[in-house]
Amino acid sequence: MSLENEIKKLTAAITELSAKMDGQELSQAVEGVAEKTTTEPKPEPKPEPKEGVTHDDVKSTILEKVQADKANKEKAKSILAEYDATKVADLHKDALAQVLEKVEAL
């Protein structure tokens, strides 16, 4: 029986939320929150060039970016192609930091 009561409470809460969303209460609440949270955006610090970058660093960053967005796979391939590489292991050690910087920008 308690499960049924919880379902009824949730249903009532959803109905109330829906009514508020349809009404003006939501817009007033949003305006109040916006006024409280409006601040100057903090500039993001630029990443410094990384030294000691390994092939594994580049590989793991590419993997993260591709998992986040499948479109990044082709972008990563084109970045590797700029350095005459088809896989991360083909990259020269001197190019790893540059490649990592480009991949992180995806």
C-alpha positions as CSV (number, residue, x, y, z in Angstrom):
1,M,0.0,0.0,0.0
2,S,2.8,2.5,0.7
3,L,4.0,2.1,-2.9
4,E,0.6,3.2,-4.1
5,N,0.7,6.2,-1.8
6,E,4.1,7.2,-3.1
7,I,2.8,7.0,-6.7
8,K,-0.1,9.2,-5.8
9,K,2.3,11.7,-4.2
10,L,4.5,11.7,-7.2
11,T,1.5,12.1,-9.5
12,A,0.3,15.1,-7.5
13,A,3.8,16.7,-7.6
14,I,4.0,16.2,-11.3
15,T,0.6,17.8,-11.8
16,E,1.5,20.7,-9.6
17,L,4.8,21.2,-11.5
18,S,3.0,21.1,-14.8
19,A,0.5,23.7,-13.6
20,K,3.4,26.0,-12.5
21,M,5.1,25.5,-15.8
22,D,2.0,26.6,-17.6
23,G,1.5,29.6,-15.4
24,Q,3.4,32.7,-14.6
25,E,4.9,31.3,-11.5
26,L,7.7,29.6,-13.4
27,S,8.7,32.7,-15.3
28,Q,8.8,34.7,-12.0
29,A,10.9,32.0,-10.4
30,V,13.3,31.9,-13.4
31,E,13.6,35.7,-13.3
32,G,14.4,35.5,-9.6
33,V,17.0,32.8,-10.1
34,A,18.5,34.7,-13.0
35,E,18.9,37.8,-11.0
36,K,20.7,35.9,-8.2
37,T,23.0,34.1,-10.5
38,T,23.9,36.8,-13.0
39,T,27.6,37.5,-12.6
40,E,30.5,38.3,-14.9
41,P,31.6,35.1,-16.7
42,K,35.1,34.0,-15.6
43,P,37.5,33.7,-18.5
44,E,38.8,30.2,-18.9
45,P,42.6,30.0,-18.5
46,K,44.3,28.9,-21.7
47,P,46.1,25.6,-21.3
48,E,49.8,25.8,-21.4
49,P,51.7,23.8,-23.9
50,K,52.2,20.4,-22.4
51,E,55.7,18.9,-22.2
52,G,56.3,15.2,-21.8
53,V,53.2,14.2,-23.7
54,T,53.0,10.5,-24.5
55,H,51.3,8.5,-27.2
56,D,49.0,7.1,-24.5
57,D,48.0,10.7,-23.5
58,V,47.0,11.5,-27.1
59,K,45.3,8.1,-27.6
60,S,43.2,8.4,-24.4
61,T,42.2,12.0,-25.2
62,I,41.1,10.9,-28.7
63,L,39.1,8.1,-27.2
64,E,37.3,10.5,-24.8
65,K,36.4,12.9,-27.5
66,V,35.1,10.2,-29.8
67,Q,33.0,8.7,-27.0
68,A,31.6,12.1,-26.3
69,D,30.7,12.7,-30.0
70,K,31.1,10.2,-32.8
71,A,31.7,13.0,-35.3
72,N,35.0,13.6,-33.6
73,K,36.3,10.3,-35.1
74,E,36.7,11.8,-38.5
75,K,38.1,15.0,-37.1
76,A,40.7,13.1,-35.1
77,K,41.7,11.1,-38.2
78,S,42.2,14.3,-40.2
79,I,44.4,15.7,-37.4
80,L,46.5,12.6,-37.5
81,A,46.6,12.8,-41.3
82,E,48.1,16.4,-41.0
83,Y,51.1,14.7,-39.4
84,D,51.3,11.8,-41.9
85,A,49.9,9.3,-39.4
86,T,47.1,6.9,-39.6
87,K,47.3,5.9,-35.9
88,V,48.7,7.6,-32.8
89,A,51.7,5.2,-32.7
90,D,52.8,6.7,-36.1
91,L,53.2,10.2,-34.6
92,H,56.7,11.5,-34.0
93,K,57.4,12.4,-30.3
94,D,57.9,16.1,-31.3
95,A,54.4,16.3,-32.7
96,L,52.6,14.8,-29.7
97,A,52.0,18.0,-27.8
98,Q,50.7,19.8,-30.9
99,V,48.4,16.9,-31.8
100,L,47.1,16.7,-28.2
101,E,46.3,20.4,-28.2
102,K,44.3,20.1,-31.5
103,V,42.5,17.0,-30.2
104,E,41.6,18.7,-26.9
105,A,40.1,21.6,-28.9
106,L,37.5,19.2,-30.5
